[in-house]
């Protein structure tokens, strides 16, 4: 009986060691495979981040959300933001800019609460455009400028004068009181906000277009938005251009 018990214990120990070794081998295989795959994915996202200006941290956060197909997101984001199918004679990355006369015309047409829109490649490698709210007629705007910069009031004679393409948009049914309310809300409530490339329209973090969206929403006006997987309802300059409730009073090089 004792011999049988010893044999059983020995067999149990051998089986335990075999299972343990196999587990270690599987774990080792997982460690050599997963990091390599993660490196490839991260490199792809890193390149996409450089191309679009979307912070890598935002892309990785989206990639890690359950049910998010990052490839589909990239396709949908490009469709929602790219001005390449609508821009005419865009100067792109600053190789051309509007004339002094054009800029003076832009300032004269820019009333409080109007939306300034450009399709220029203002910072990054794609024509995602830029938008801002006029807060002082012909002089100042409130804008969300990009990663690492809090939204703020800007002087139009700064980098708007460096743009090549520009539009001045106004809401077709907006009253004078609402238009002033848009400008005042942008100045009083939407400065000093953290930038986020792809925020929900209702988030406290902003991109340039969601800042515009929130300023108009404060006056009971809902502008066009787009739904993106992993994000929800968001807004980019292209949606403002496509919004049929907005009309264009001035278009430069576009």
For each residue, the residues with C-beta under 8 A, 3 or more apart:
1: 4 5
2: 5 6
3: 6 7
4: 1 7 8
5: 1 2 8 9
6: 2 3 9 10
7: 3 4 10 11
8: 4 5 11 12
9: 5 6 12 13
10: 6 7 13 14
11: 7 8 14 15
12: 8 9 15 16
13: 9 10 16 17
14: 10 11 17 18
15: 11 12 18 19
16: 12 13 19 20
17: 13 14 20 21
18: 14 15 21 22
19: 15 16 22 23
20: 16 17 23 24
21: 17 18 24 25
22: 18 19 25 26
23: 19 20 26 27
24: 20 21 27 28
25: 21 22 28 29
26: 22 23 29 30
27: 23 24 30 31
28: 24 25 31 32
29: 25 26 32 33
30: 26 27 33 34
31: 27 28 34 35
32: 28 29 35 36
33: 29 30 36 37
34: 30 31 37 38
35: 31 32 38 39
36: 32 33 39 40
37: 33 34 40 41
38: 34 35 41 42
39: 35 36 42 43
40: 36 37 43 44
41: 37 38 44 45 63
42: 38 39 45 46 56 60
43: 39 40 46 47
44: 40 41 47 48
45: 41 42 48 49 56 59 60 63 70
46: 42 43 49 50 56
47: 43 44 50 51
48: 44 45 51 52 54 59 74
49: 45 46 52 53 54 55 56 59
50: 46 47 125
51: 47 48 124 125 126
52: 48 49 77 81 124 125 126 128 197
53: 49 123 124 125 126 128 146 147 197
54: 48 49 58 59 77 197 198
55: 49 58 59 147 197
56: 42 45 46 49 59 60
57: 60 61
58: 54 55 61 62 196 197 198
59: 45 48 49 54 55 56 62 63 70
60: 42 45 56 57 63 64
61: 57 58 64 65
62: 58 59 65 68 70 73 198 230 231
63: 41 45 59 60 68 70
64: 60 61 68
65: 61 62 68 230
66:
67:
68: 62 63 64 65 73 229 230
69: 72 73 229
70: 45 59 62 63 73 74
71: 74 75
72: 69 75 76 229
73: 62 68 69 70 76 77 228 229 230
74: 48 70 71 77 78
75: 71 72 78 79
76: 72 73 79 80 228 229
77: 52 54 73 74 80 81 198 228
78: 74 75 81 82 126
79: 75 76 82
80: 76 77 226 228 236 238 239
81: 52 77 78 126 128 129 236 237 238
82: 78 79 85 126 127 128 238
83: 86 87 90 119 127 128 129 237 238 241
84: 87 127
85: 82
86: 83 119 238 241
87: 83 84 90 119 127 165 254
88: 253 254
89: 164 165 253 254
90: 83 87 119 120 121 127 164 165 253 254
91: 94 95 96 97 120 163 164 165 253
92: 95 96 120 121 127 164
93: 120 121
94: 91 97 120 121 162 164
95: 91 92
96: 91 92 164
97: 91 94 161 162 163 164
98: 102 103 106 161 163 164 166 252 253
99: 102 103
100: 103 104
101: 104 105
102: 98 99 105 106 166 252 253
103: 98 99 100 106 107 157 160 161
104: 100 101 107 108
105: 101 102 108 109 250 252
106: 98 102 103 109 110 116 156 160 166 168 250 252
107: 103 104 110 138 139 156 157
108: 104 105 138
109: 105 106 114 168 249 250
110: 106 107 114 116 134 137 138 156 168
111: 114 134 137 170 179
112: 134 135 136 137 179 180 182 183
113: 133 134 170 174 178 179 180 181 182 183
114: 109 110 111 133 134 168 169 170 179 249
115: 131 132 133 134 168 169 170 212 240 246
116: 106 110 131 132 133 134 141 156 160 166 167 168 169
117: 129 130 131 166 167 168 169 237 240 241
118: 122 129 130 131 160 163 164 165 166 167 237
119: 83 86 87 90 127 129 165 237 254
120: 90 91 92 93 94 127 129 130 163 164 165
121: 90 92 93 94 124 125 126 127 128
122: 118 129 130 159 163
123: 53 146
124: 51 52 53 121 128
125: 50 51 52 53 121
126: 51 52 53 78 81 82 121
127: 82 83 84 87 90 92 119 120 121
128: 52 53 81 82 83 121 124 236 237 238
129: 81 83 117 118 119 120 122 236 237 238 241
130: 117 118 120 122 143 208 237
131: 115 116 117 118 143 208 209 211 212 237 240
132: 115 116 141 142 143 154 160 208 211 212
133: 113 114 115 116 141 142 143 182 183 186 190 211 212 215
134: 110 111 112 113 114 115 116 137 138 140 141 183
135: 112 140 141 142 153 183 184 186 187
136: 112 139 140
137: 110 111 112 134
138: 107 108 110 134 156
139: 107 136 155 156 157
140: 134 135 136 153 154 155 156
141: 116 132 133 134 135 153 154 156 160
142: 132 133 135 151 152 153 154 183 186 187 190 191 211 215
143: 130 131 132 133 151 152 154 208 211
144: 149 151 193 195 206 207 208 210 211
145: 149 151 152 154 195 208
146: 53 123 149 195
147: 53 55 195 197
148: 195
149: 144 145 146 152 195
150: 191 192 193 194 195
151: 142 143 144 145 190 191 192 193 195 206 211
152: 142 143 145 149 191 192
153: 135 140 141 142 187 191
154: 132 140 141 142 143 145 158 159 160
155: 139 140 158
156: 106 107 110 116 138 139 140 141 160 161
157: 103 107 139 160 161
158: 154 155 161 162
159: 122 154 162 163
160: 103 106 116 118 132 141 154 156 157 163 166
161: 97 98 103 156 157 158
162: 94 97 158 159
163: 91 97 98 118 120 122 159 160 166
164: 89 90 91 92 94 96 97 98 118 120 252 253
165: 87 89 90 91 118 119 120 252 253 254
166: 98 102 106 116 117 118 160 163 250 251 252 253 254
167: 116 117 118 241 248 250 251 252 254
168: 106 109 110 114 115 116 117 248 249 250
169: 114 115 116 117 240 241 246 247 248 249
170: 111 113 114 115 174 179 246 247 249
171: 174 178 179 216 221 245 246 247
172: 245 246 247
173: 245
174: 113 170 171 178 179 182 216 219 221
175: 178 179
176: 179 180
177: 180 181
178: 113 171 174 175 181 182 219 220 221
179: 111 112 113 114 170 171 174 175 176 182 183
180: 112 113 176 177 183 184
181: 113 177 178 184 185 218 219
182: 112 113 133 174 178 179 185 186 215 216 218 219 221
183: 112 113 133 134 135 142 179 180 186 187 215
184: 135 180 181 187 188
185: 181 182 188 189 190 214 215 218 219
186: 133 135 142 182 183 189 190 191 211 215
187: 135 142 153 183 184 190 191
188: 184 185 191
189: 185 186 218
190: 133 142 151 185 186 187 193 206 211 214 215
191: 142 150 151 152 153 186 187 188
192: 150 151 152
193: 144 150 151 190 204 205 206 211
194: 150 204 205 206
195: 144 145 146 147 148 149 150 151 205 206 207
196: 58 199 203 205 206 207
197: 52 53 54 55 58 147 207
198: 54 58 62 77 207 228 231 234
199: 196 203 205 206 207 210 231 234
200: 203 210 231 232 233 234
201: 210 213 214 217 225 233 234 235
202: 214 233
203: 196 199 200 206 210
204: 193 194
205: 193 194 195 196 199
206: 144 151 190 193 194 195 196 199 203 210 211 214
207: 144 195 196 197 198 199 210 211 234 235 236
208: 130 131 132 143 144 145 211 212 237
209: 131 212 213 235 236 237 239 240
210: 144 199 200 201 203 206 207 213 214 234 235
211: 131 132 133 142 143 144 151 186 190 193 206 207 208 214 215
212: 115 131 132 133 208 209 215 216 223 235 240
213: 201 209 210 216 217 223 225 235
214: 185 190 201 202 206 210 211 217 218
215: 133 142 182 183 185 186 190 211 212 218 219
216: 171 174 182 212 213 219 221 222 223
217: 201 213 214 220 221 222 223
218: 181 182 185 189 214 215
219: 174 178 181 182 185 215 216
220: 178 217
221: 171 174 178 182 216 217 245
222: 216 217
223: 212 213 216 217 235 239 240 243 245 246
224: 235 239 240 242 243 244 245
225: 201 213 233 234 235 239
226: 80 233 234 235 236 239
227: 231 232 233 234
228: 73 76 77 80 198 231 232 234
229: 68 69 72 73 76
230: 62 65 68 73
231: 62 198 199 200 227 228 234
232: 200 227 228
233: 200 201 202 225 226 227
234: 198 199 200 201 207 210 225 226 227 228 231
235: 201 207 209 210 212 213 223 224 225 226 239 240
236: 80 81 128 129 207 209 226 239 240
237: 81 83 117 118 119 128 129 130 131 208 209 240 241
238: 80 81 82 83 86 128 129 241 242
239: 80 209 223 224 225 226 235 236 242 243
240: 115 117 131 169 209 212 223 224 235 236 237 243 246
241: 83 86 117 129 167 169 237 238
242: 224 238 239
243: 223 224 239 240 246
244: 224
245: 171 172 173 221 223 224
246: 115 169 170 171 172 223 240 243
247: 169 170 171 172
248: 167 168 169 251
249: 109 114 168 169 170
250: 105 106 109 166 167 168
251: 166 167 248 254
252: 98 102 105 106 164 165 166 167
253: 88 89 90 91 98 102 164 165 166
254: 87 88 89 90 119 165 166 167 251
